[in-house]
Amino acid sequence: MYTDALFWKCMMKEEAIESLIVGTFASLFWLIFVHAKEAAPLGISQALFGKATFLTGIWTVIDPILIATPLAILAAVVVSLVTNPPSKKHLEICYHK
């Protein structure tokens, strides 16, 4: 979100908010249900699915940031493509061109 806001002129408030929400929930999901270091002690996955983690194998050691970051970037791009682009006047004010 921060990198896009600095270097991508089409990043607006809607994209930033959506990126933040998707990244947060993806990270929380991964921490609570998949990443073994957190999911097993929490026991939520055990209570709901009868397993210490929702997924098995190599997935249980992948850090949540490696899952959440691409999803947050994808959400920002998709929302950017769906919403109206900023006006030229607004971009001139923001970027002093």
Secondary structure, DSSP 8 states (H G I E B T S, - for coil): -HHHHHH-TT--HHHHHHHHHHHHHHHHHIIIII-HHHHHHH-HHHHHHSSSSSS-GGGGGS-HHHHHHHHHHHHHHHHHHHS----HHHHHHHHT-
